[in-house]
Amino acid sequence: MALPNWHPDAEEIARRRVEGQTGYDLQLRQTFQEDINVVSMTRRDVLLDLDLSPSDCLYRLRREENDAARVIYVHVVDIDLLPEESQTSAFELIRDLSRFRGWDDSWDTLTISKSGDTDVQCVPNAFKLHAIPQSIACGSYPLFDILDLEVITSKKPRVAYVKNGTEQCYLKYARFAFEIQWTTQELGAYHALAQKKSRLAPQLLGYVFEGPNRRIIGFLLEALVGRPANITDEKLCEEALQSLHDLGITHGDPNKENILITDSGPRFIDLEDSVMQPLDNPQAWEAMKNEDLCKMKMHLRRSSDAGCSWS
């Protein structure tokens, strides 16, 4: 697909571009290995995350340049600007994105969209980098650069099992701006539990940031050892959920994969749907607790579940 405002040296740039990789599963295409080894590069782009819809796509990439690495974001507003095989395939994506004029400029975010019938518009920094509000990221927790974390395995979108230099733990983060609300909600629950010295959930180990301004986009949690709950654990789980409610928190999604049975009893994970107790509406709070309990019992009694365990 050739477009008028693609870089005039697009083919050469694409040939010289170091291959990107999807998520944190770093794997080079063997067919391009010779070019990668032979060509001396000062820049390397790696695909980290994507969120594809029928009409557009968000991309999160690692850009390595001048012995430094940073995260950049791309919003392709009109996804048909990219060939279908390039939209989710790491090497082809980097190759085709690099053909757009302005790709090699200095920017943090890039918005690519159609302009008329034949032209393409590339606007740098049209949208802001996302971050958890400073008012939410409170306390004296240590900070970890997300690019310094060693990823052992990716569990599901926004969750990875990582090594932070000294210990293995879980990373939860907002890949894109629309996920900040869930990350913020969950972080608020962990803060509340930490203040009350509760062990009903993993312990918060620190915040995760991107960039020189240390934008906080996620957090690290202790790695729990346990198994998903099942129907034989119903009484234990009911007591644990009641204890969570007594602390003023509903879980919101207490499926059996979100309850780990450990040596110290049930522990709750995935608190992004949690809700704090409203102070001025006791009737609503009672209804929320009852709904939480009914959800948990329903999930425990099912033979299968939609949840996805971290462990």
N, C-alpha and C positions, 0 to 999 in steps of 0.2 A: 504494500500500500504506500504510494508516494504522495506526499502532501507538499504544497508550495512552500510552506515556511519551515520545513524540516531543514536541519543543518546541511549546508552544501557538501560537507565532507562526512555525511552520515555513515556511509558504508565503511569508510576507513575507521571512524570512531567506533562503530559497532564491532568491527573486527578486532580492534585493540582493547575493547572493554573487557575487564576481568569479569568472569561470570558471577552473577548473584545467586544466592541460595534461598530457598523458602524457609521462613521461620528460623529456628536454630538448628535445623537438621542440615549441617554443612556437608554438601556433596558436590563435587565438580563433575561436569560432563566430560567423559573421556575423549570425546571427539574434538573438544576444543583445548585439550591439555597442551598441545604443542604450541599453539599461539600464546597461551597464558604463560608458558615457561620462557618463550623466546622474547616476547615484547616486554620492554622495561616500562612499567607504569608508575605514574605518580598519583593516580587516583583509582579507587576500586569501590564499586557500589555493590551492596549485598542486600537482597530482599529479606526483610525480617518478618513482616506481617502484611496481610491484606484483608480488606473487607469488600467483597464484591456483591453488587446488586444488579438487577437486570439493566439498569440505565447508567450507573456510574461505579467507580471503585476508588477506595482509599488505599494508599500504599505507605508503608513505613519501611525505611531503608537505612542501612548503616553506610556512611560514606567515609572511606579511609583516604586521607590526603595529607601529604607532607608529614608522615609519621604520627598523625593524629586521627582520631575517629570521632564522629558525631552522628546523630540521628537526624534524618531529613524526612519530610512528608510530602506526598504527592496526591492530589485529588484530580483524577481524570473524570471530568464532569460528563462527558459523552463517551461511554466505554467503547462505542464502535469506532473510535479513533485508533484503537489498537486491534490488530488481528485477533480473532478468538483464541488462537493457540498461544498468544503472547500474554493474555490477560492474567493467567495464573501460573505460567511456566517461567521459572526464575530467569534462566539465561535469555530466553526470547523477550521477556519483559524488559530487562535491563538494556538489551540490544535495541529494542524499538523506542524505549523512552529516551535513550541517548541521541536519537535522531532529531528530537525536537530542538528547535533553536532556543538557546538559553540554558540548556541542561547543564553545561559546564560552568555557568556563572555561579556566583556565591549567593545562596539563598537558604532559608530554613524550610519554607513551604513553597510548593509550586502548584498552581491551578491550571489545568490544561482543558480547553473547551473549544467547541466549534465557533467560528466567527464567519457567518455567512454560509454559503453553500460549499465553498472550496477551501477557505482559509482556516487556520487554527491559531488560537490565542493562548499564549503562555504567560501567566501573570505571577511573578514572584511575591511571596509573603502576603498574599491576599487574605489568608486566614492565619490566626494566631496559633502558636504552640500551646497545647493544653497542659494543665497542671491542677493538682489537688489544691484547693484554697488553703492559704497559709493558716487561716483560723482553724482548719480541721487538723492539719499536720502539726500537732502540738506535742509538748513533752520533750524530754532529753534523749530521744532515741537516736542511735547512730545513723549516718547516711551512707548509702552504697550506690556507686555508679553502676547503672544497669549494664553498661558495656564491659564492666570488669567482672561481672558474675560469670562463672563457668556453668554452662547449662549441661546438666546430666541427661535430662529427658524432658520433653514437653508433654504435659499431661492432657491439656485441652487448651482452647484459646484463652489467653490471659493467665494461664497457670503453668509454671514450670518448676521442676525439681532442680535446684541449683546448689552450687558451692560458693559461699561468699568469702572464701579465703581461709576460713578457720573451721567452718561447719557446713553440713548439708541441711538445706531448709527449703521451704516453698516460697516461690515468687508469685505474687499476684499484682497485676498492673493494668493500667488503662492504655491499650494500644492507640486509641484514637479518642477525640474529644467527647464523642457521644457515650463513651464508657466511663467517663469520670464520675457520673452520678452513682453508678453501682460501686465503684471503688471507694468513693467517699462514704457511701452508706455503710459499707462493710467495715471500713476503717473506724468509723464512729462507734460501731459495736465493740470492736476490739479495745478501743480506748476505754469505753465504759466498763468492760469486764476487767481490764487491767487495774483501773482505779479501785474496783471492789475486790481485787486480789482473787478473782475467780479462776478456776482451772477447768471451766466447762468448755473452753475452746482453746485452740493453739495460742501460745504466747506470741505477742508481737515482738519481733527482734529488731526492727529498724525500718527506715524509709528508703525507697529506691528513687533515684533521680536521673535526669537526663540533662546534658549540656552544662556549659560553664556557669550558668545562673542557677544551677541545681534545682530545676523544676521537678518537684516531687510528683511522680506518676504512679506510684505503687508502694508496696511494702513487702517485707519478709516475715514469714511465720515459721515457728518451730515445726519440725517434721514429726508428726505423731506416728506411733507404731500401734496398729490395731487392724481390725477387720470391719467391714460394713455391718450394720445392725441387721437383724432378721426378726422374725416373729417371736422367737424364743426370748428375745431381749425386750419385749414390749413393756413389761413392768419397770425394768431399769430405765428404759428410755422415757417412759412417762414421768418417772420421778425426776430425771435429769431435766426434762423440758419444763416441769413445774419449777425447778430451781432457777432455770433461766428466766422464766416469767416473774419469779419473785424478785429478780434483780432488775426488772423493768424492761425486758427485751423479749420480743417474739422473734422466732427464727425466720418465718416467712416461707421457707421451702424445706421442711424437715423430712425429706425423703431418706430412705435407708442408706443411701450412698453418702449422705451428708451427716451421718451419725456414725462415728467410729467407736467400736467397743475396744477399750484399752485396758491395761492392767489396773488402772485407777478408775475405771468406769466409763460411761458414755461421754464422748467429747463431740462437740458440734463444729462443723466446718461450713464454708460457703455461706457466709452471713450477709450477702449482698442484698437480700430481700428482707433483712431484719428491720424491725420498727421499734423505736423507743416508746415507752409508755407515755401517753398523753396525760398531762397533769390535770386537765380541766374536763375530762370526759370519761368517767369511770365506766359507764355503760358500754362505750365503744371499746374500752380496754378489755372488758370481760368477753365481748364478742370476738375480739382479735385473738385472745388466748384460747378460747374454745375452738376457733377455726384452726389455729396452729395445732392443737391437740388432735383434732379430727383428721387433718391432713397427715399427720405422722402415723396415726393408727391405720389409715387407709393404705399408705405406702408400705408399712411393715407387713401388712396382710396380703400384699400382692406378690405373685410369684416372680415377677420381674419388675424393673423400674427404669425410669428414664435418666436417672442420675448417672454421673460418671465419677468414680472414686479417684482421689489423688493417689492412693497407694497402689 
